[in-house]
Amino acid sequence: MVGSEDPAVALWRQWRAACAAADAANAAASRIEADLIARVGPPRVLCAVRRMEVPGGPAVEAPLYASSEADIDRAVARGLVPDEAADALKADLAARRARWAAACAASGLEAAAEREDEAARRADALAAALERTPAASPAGLAAKLAVAANLCEPAGGGRGEPPWALIVAALSDLDALMLAPPRA
């Protein structure tokens, strides 16, 4: 394309920037959350420690944590926690959850998580727009395939499923590019 960039390439560049913003927002939220866990501890209580046999190895001590009253009730029902301990565990859990909520509000974790979600939504919207935008050059086609490959790869932040609509759109663009008359 002379004098202008393929619209698919322009969207790909925006998508990459949005993905970078989502990664940065995720890292920021993770740092805040790790700091909260280090300072106030996670919003859970230790219900019991069970000794578990490991096939072919030594027995291990396995902690059983509860992060809700329902978790405590299940531990009681399974006989892992005495009935008389349930109320104290629930009170301890409520106190820990209150400390966690106060620390979250003061730390900015909720705002950081919202920035992360917004950046991810923007990247998803740009990928959807790229699906609807015809590639006008081999570079545009490559941009579509690069996004498709990233969305397919769980390690790349993708869902692990091939984004078939984007792949079909790229193949349609390939057909159009291959059948187009040569430029003079």
Secondary structure, DSSP 8 states (H G I E B T S, - for coil): --SS--HHHHHHHHHHHHHHHHHHHHHHHHHHHHHHHHHH--S-EEEEEEEE--TTS--EEEEEEESSHHHHHHHHHTTSS-HHHHHHHHHHHHHHHHHHHHHHHHHTHHHHHHHHHHHHHHHHHHHHHHHHS---SHHHHHHHHHHHHHHH-GGGT--SS--HHHHHHHHHHHHHHHHS----
